[in-house]
Amino acid sequence: MNRVLPEGLPVPAQDGLAKPYWEGTRQGRLVIQKCRGCGKYQWGPEWICHRCHSFDLGWEEVAPKGRIWSWQRPHHPVHGALNGHTPYTIVLVELPHADSVRMVGNLLCGPTDKVVIGAKVEAVFEPHDEADPPYTLVQWRVQEG
């Protein structure tokens, strides 16, 4: 797989509340929170359910597929390591099979490619084994056909 991110970006914190998410990505799995009280999914990770306010939250694997809900294309780097790597495309992906929660991520596409709201996307698990500590980033790509 071609490296998508440039060298020098900070490594994501992989401990605390989001640890199960990062452990899942290392295994090529998309894992998000699910409330054991009301049975609803949520993202991002929280100590309390967004809907019923239960503290009884677990983690569950969901299909790594969704639809583009929104998008933007930054032209100015938000970090020095991104100098010369703009524009890039960020998408808000809705997971319809997981209570329509939405996740932010990069869309793997060209800097001027057309982005279609509602387009089906699938997760791409991009390992960064050389990082300290190693991590796997979830990127998104438009599904073929």
C-alpha positions in Angstrom: 0.0 0.0 0.0 1.3 3.5 -0.8 2.0 5.7 2.2 -0.7 8.3 2.3 0.4 10.4 5.3 3.7 12.4 5.2 6.4 11.8 7.8 6.4 14.0 10.9 2.7 14.0 11.9 2.0 13.3 15.6 1.2 9.8 16.6 -2.4 9.4 17.9 -2.8 8.7 21.7 -3.9 5.1 21.9 -4.7 4.7 25.5 -7.5 5.6 27.8 -11.1 5.7 26.6 -10.3 5.1 22.9 -7.9 2.2 23.4 -10.4 -0.5 22.1 -10.8 1.5 18.9 -7.0 1.6 18.2 -6.6 -2.1 19.1 -9.4 -2.8 16.6 -7.7 -0.8 13.8 -4.5 -2.7 14.3 -6.5 -5.9 13.6 -8.2 -4.4 10.5 -11.5 -4.0 12.4 -13.7 -1.0 12.9 -14.8 -1.0 16.5 -17.1 1.6 18.1 -19.0 2.0 21.4 -22.3 0.4 21.9 -24.5 1.1 25.0 -25.5 -2.0 26.9 -28.4 0.0 28.4 -30.3 1.1 25.3 -28.4 -0.9 22.6 -27.4 2.1 20.5 -24.0 2.8 18.9 -22.1 6.1 19.4 -19.0 7.8 18.2 -16.7 9.4 19.5 -15.8 7.5 22.6 -17.4 8.8 25.8 -17.8 7.6 29.4 -21.6 8.0 29.1 -24.2 7.1 26.5 -25.3 10.0 24.4 -28.9 8.8 24.4 -29.9 7.1 27.7 -27.0 8.4 29.9 -26.0 4.9 31.0 -22.4 4.4 32.1 -22.6 0.7 30.8 -20.8 1.1 27.5 -19.0 -1.7 25.5 -17.2 -1.9 22.2 -18.5 -3.8 19.1 -17.2 -4.4 15.6 -19.2 -2.8 12.9 -19.0 -3.1 9.1 -16.3 -0.8 7.8 -18.7 0.7 5.2 -20.7 3.9 5.1 -21.8 6.9 3.0 -20.4 10.3 2.6 -22.5 12.7 4.7 -20.3 15.8 4.2 -16.9 16.7 3.1 -14.3 19.5 2.8 -11.0 20.0 1.1 -8.4 22.0 3.1 -5.9 24.0 1.1 -3.9 25.3 4.0 -1.8 22.8 6.1 -3.0 22.4 9.7 0.4 20.9 10.7 3.9 21.6 9.4 4.4 18.1 8.1 1.5 18.7 5.7 3.3 21.5 3.8 3.2 20.6 0.2 0.6 17.9 0.7 -2.6 20.0 0.2 -5.3 20.0 -0.9 -6.6 16.8 0.6 -10.2 15.7 1.2 -11.8 15.1 4.6 -15.1 13.3 4.8 -17.8 12.8 7.4 -18.9 9.2 6.9 -22.3 8.0 8.2 -22.5 4.4 9.2 -26.1 3.5 8.4 -25.8 0.0 9.9 -24.6 1.4 13.3 -27.4 3.8 14.2 -26.1 6.3 11.6 -23.2 7.5 13.7 -20.7 9.7 11.8 -16.9 9.5 11.7 -14.4 11.9 10.3 -11.6 10.7 8.1 -9.5 11.3 5.0 -10.9 10.3 1.6 -8.3 8.6 -0.6 -8.7 10.5 -3.8 -7.0 13.0 -6.0 -6.8 16.7 -4.9 -9.4 17.7 -7.5 -11.6 14.6 -7.7 -15.3 15.1 -7.5 -16.9 14.1 -4.1 -20.5 13.0 -4.1 -22.7 13.3 -1.0 -24.2 9.9 -0.4 -21.5 8.0 -2.2 -20.7 4.6 -0.7 -17.3 4.3 1.0 -15.3 1.6 2.7 -12.6 1.8 5.3 -8.9 1.3 4.4 -6.8 0.3 7.3 -3.4 2.0 6.8 -0.7 0.6 9.2 2.0 2.8 10.5 4.3 0.1 11.9 7.3 2.4 12.0 5.7 4.8 14.4 6.3 4.7 18.2 4.0 3.3 19.2 2.7 1.7 16.0 -0.8 2.5 15.0 -3.3 1.9 12.1 -5.2 4.8 10.7 -8.7 4.4 9.2 -8.9 6.1 5.8 -11.9 6.0 3.4 -12.2 5.2 -0.3 -15.2 5.3 -2.6 -16.6 1.8 -3.3 -16.4 0.6 -6.9 -19.7 -0.1 -8.6 
